Amino acid sequence: MAWRASLSRSLKEIRVLFCQSSPASAAAREFVKKNYGDIKARNPSLPFLVRECSGVQPQLWARYGTRPSISSVSCYMGVERCVNLDGLTEAQIDKKLEELAKAGESLKTK
């Protein structure tokens, strides 16, 4: 999982949304529980946001682009991609995160 160490080079933010109690969000909850510490340890400056909301479908969001400087906050234009995690296993969620990171690398070359 060497790709995890380079997440902060291809992503500017990771957001995981899930329901605290629904069975559809169980794998997303476990993924965060088991992987949050490792991802943050390898990418301490990368925002990894966890959002719990009753009834929400589990989702993984990736934000790409450069972080805005103070003078350009109002004109920041980023790209976000979302993956629905409903029905996926922890391993599949990990693979989706890797795919989102690779997509960020391809955005840099365009």
PyMOL commands that set and color helices and strands:
alter all, ss='L'
color gray80, all
select helices_A, chain A and resi 2-10+23-42+70-75+90-108
alter helices_A, ss='H'
color red, helices_A
select strands_A, chain A and resi 13-18+48-52+59-64+79-84
alter strands_A, ss='S'
color yellow, strands_A
deselect
rebuild
show_as cartoon
